[in-house]
Amino acid sequence: SIKMAANWVSPRAHYVFAWACTILGQSALLTLPLFVMDLIFPFTINSKPSWNKLCIVPNQPLINNFVLLTTFWVHHSVMARIPVKRVILRWLPGGMEKSVYFGSTGVVVWFMYLFWLPSTTYSLWKLQHPVLVYGVIGLDAFCWFLLKNLTDSLHKYDLSGINSATKRYKLSQDTKDKPKEKDAKVALKEKLIVDGAFKYIRHPIMTIMFMANVITPNMTLGHLMWSVGMIIYIVVAVITWEEPDLIEVFGDDYRKYMQRVPRFLPRLADLPQMLQEFFKILYKKD
């Protein structure tokens, strides 16, 4: 029950756990561009340090990496589902299920970093001219930078559960009493986001993720496998699970939103306005 959850997980423990999960998840997200872009990072999609012998299937990068991608798919498919969140909330205070999801995502991504086996024997394309190479790298970096800023702009919606944990902790400090039943219900109310870039496409983060994974000067076999795997999973997950979950949470409001706003690609007439919203994110202060 909610009351039991509030009693056995103290506000202080909830607060510390939420911060730990936030740091773990953010560390994975911040290093993901370096991994995919093959830049200044010990573990990248095309390189692996000699001292790192970790792998799941030795000498079989395609099978090894497929297992890793499948692990990521299964984790996201299970942990992001509403029934799973409801089970977690039977034992943990409100908002803590977000911390569990965010922190466990960080664990899975770091696991992929450590166990990934590069496959560079074949390249679908490999640019040679320095101007083209650095131009594509710059465009890819811009996509990742935009993705980071767009994700940060959603922080107020408590993606990692840190806001709920902070609110509960401050409430316990103000009252100086043991957590009461209502303390377990401090999770911020879910809100349907329909402004900014969400006005023109329903999943702008996924759209930018597509671009960031595909834009590269050297599309090796390993990079191709990563990109195709991520894109297929995102499309299937959004259509099969995420949007039905959103319909369950927001009902007719989300159905109407689906009718007027495309899923991944904006209408041609809306493209200039959507790009303007993306640029606004880069210098928005709040």
C-alpha positions, 0 to 999 in steps of 0.5 A: 500500500501507499502508506507502507511505502511511505513508512519504510522509505524515509524522505531522506533515503528517497531524496538520496536515491533520487539524486543517485539515479539522476546522476547515474542516468545523466552520466549515461546521457551526457556520454552517449554522444561521445560513444556514438560520435566516436570521440574522446571517450574510452568506449565508443561505437568504433573503438574499444581500449585494449585493456577492456576485454569485456564482452558477451560473445567473444569474437562475434561483434554482431551477435554480441551487440544484438544481445546488448541492443536486445537488453536495452529494448527489453529494459525500456519495453518493460520499465516504461509500461504503466502496469510495471509502474503501478506495481513499483508504486505499491512498494515505493513512494510516488515519483520514485518509480521515475528514479528507478527507471532513470537510474536503471537506464543509466546502468543499462547504457553503461553496460552497453558501453563496456560490453560493446564490440566494434565492427569496422571491417565494412563501412556503408559510407566513409567521407574523406574530404576534411570539409565534409567530415568536420561539417557532418561532425558539426551537424551531428554535434548540433543534433546531440546538443539540441537533444540535450537541451530539449531533454533539459527543458522537460526537467520541470516535468520530473523525468528522473523523479528528483523533484518529487523526492525534493518536495517530499523531503522538504515537506518532512523537514517542515513538519518534523514528523514521520512521513504521513500517508499523503507524503507518498503522493507528492509526485508531480501530476502528469501533464500533457506537453503540447507547446514548443516543438511538441506543437508540430510533432508528437515526439521531437526527442525521438526525431532528433535521436533518429538524426543524431544516430544516422548523421556520421562521416563513417557509417561502419557496420557496428554504427549501422547496426546501432542506428537501425536497431535504435530506430526500429525499436523507437518506432515500434515502442512508440506505436505499440506501447508509448502512445497507448499508455499516453491514451490511457493517462490523458484519454481524449486529450491525447486522442485529439492531439494525435489527430492534429499533430503528426508523430515524427515528421512535421507538415512541410508548412510547419517546418519553419516554425518547428525549427524556430522552436528548436532554436528557442530551446538553445537559449531559453533561460527557464 
